[in-house]
Amino acid sequence: MEMKEYPPLYGEGQKRSVVASELDQVTLTAGQENTIWAKKVAQDKALFAGHGPEVRDYAKAFIHSKLVASGNGAGTAGDVIDGDLIVAITDSEQRRVIASYVIGNLGDLADALTSDRTDRPVMAAIAPYAKPGRHLEFRVFPSPGSDGLELDPAESDARLYYSEVSN
């Protein structure tokens, strides 16, 4: 199932942020999606990626993501990780992707770090919801040049959003 921006969700949910220090320190494998953050949906909640509208003048979720390597594995400390940043909904065991959406290229999201906050890419509300028992995940599909790099959450800089709704 494909995820997409969804205007009926623009006014829904409590905005929650994910910053770099909350990401997992994982070694990236090219040719596959690598989970860098996951949240299991509680029984009394639903989660969806992003928050608010996509129109810049009314947007509420301006994002950036500069992910760098730790120096363990391939590469050296501080090497910038390139590839696509993806949001996905997975099943209760995190084995099967139910829906996914490419948020953007990590190079573009890293460039956004030097922009004013309101000039950064907007991460509007994205449907469908992740239902109770499932997981909402941020994943990296690394470029071949980032194969084997280990993500360093302490030295990376990111702010991504999801929304939480009570059932």
N, C-alpha and C positions, 0 to 999 in steps of 0.2 A: 504494500500500500504506500502510496506517495503522500508525504506531508506537504502542506502548503499554507501560506499566509491566509488567515481566516477572519474577515472583518467582524462576524458576530462575537468573537472572543476579545475584541479590542478593549472592551470595558470590563472584562471579567478577571477575577483572581487577584491574589496578593503577589506583588513583584518580589522575586527572590533572586539574589545574585550569586554567581559562582566566580570566585577569584582564583588566581593562579595557585596560591598556597593550598587550595582545596583539591587540586588535581593530583592524580596518581603518578608516582615516579615509575614509568613503564618504559621498556625498551621497544622501540617501534619497528615493525616489520613491513617493508614495502609490499604492495600487492594485496593488502588486506586492511580492513578497518581495525584500529586499535583503540580500545576504550580507555579514556583518560579521566573520566568522571562518571559516576553512576549513582542514582538515588532510587531506592525501592519506594514505590507508591504505597502509602499507608492505607488501611482498610476504609478509613473515613475521608480520604482525599482523592483528588484527581490532579494530575500535573500536565502542563503543556509548555512547550518551548516558547521563548520570547515573552513579550509583554507589550500591550497597547498597540496603537496604530502604526502604520508604516509611513504616513505622511510626516515628513521631518518637522514641520511646525507644531505638530501635536504629539510627536513620538515621545516615548518614555524609556526606551531601552537602547542606548547607544553603546556599541560594543567595540572591543579591540582584543587582540590576542597575539602576543609575541612570545612564542614558545622557544626555549633554548635547551641545548643539550647539557648534561651534567659532566661529560668527559668520560664517564664509564661507558664501556662498549665502544662502538665506532665513534670517530670524530673527537673533538676536543671541547672542553668546557666553554660554553657561550656560543657554540655553533647554532645558528638559527635553523629551526625545524621548518621545512616547507612541505606543502601538500594541501589537502582539503580538510576543513573542519566540518564535521557532520553532527547532526542531532538525530538520535534514534530512540525508538520505543522498542524494548525487547520483552520477551516473555519472562515468567517468574524465575526461570533458571538462567537467564541471560544467554540462552543458546540460539534463539531464533529472533531475527529482526522482524518486527511486525510492520513498522513504518520508519522511513528515514527522510532526511532533507539536508542538502548541502548548504550550509550557512555561508561559506565563502572560502576563498583561498587564504591560507595562513600568511602569505607574503603581503597581500592587500590588508589583512587584519592587523598585521604588525605595523605597516605604514600608518595606519589609523591612530596609532599611539601618539604620534607627534601632532595630530590634528586637535583642534578645539573639541571638547566633548560633543557638542551638538553638530559637528561636522563629520563625526565618525559614522560607520555603517549602522543602520537601524535593524534591530532584531524584533520585528513585530510578532504578534501572537500567531502561533503556528498550530494548526489542527492536524491530526486528531489529538484528543486527550490520551494520556497514559492512565489506564484504569488501575484500581487497587490490585496489588500483587505483581504488577509489571514494573519495569524499570525505565526511567528516563536517563539517557546517556549522551555524553559528548564524546565524540570519537575523532581520531585523526586517520586519514588515508594518506600516508606519507609519500612524497615524491621519491624516486629511486635514490637521489642524493642524500636523503634523510634515513635510509634504511640502516638499522642497527643503532641509531642514536637513542640515548636514554633521556627522557624528558626530565628536566630539573624544575620542579614546581617552585622552589625557593628563589631561583634566579629568573624565572619567567614572569611575564606581566600580562594579565588577562582579566577581563570582566565580561561575563556572559550572563544571560538571564533565562529564567523559567518562571512560570506562574503556578500558584497553588490555589486550588478551589476545594472548599469543604463540601462533602456530599450530604 
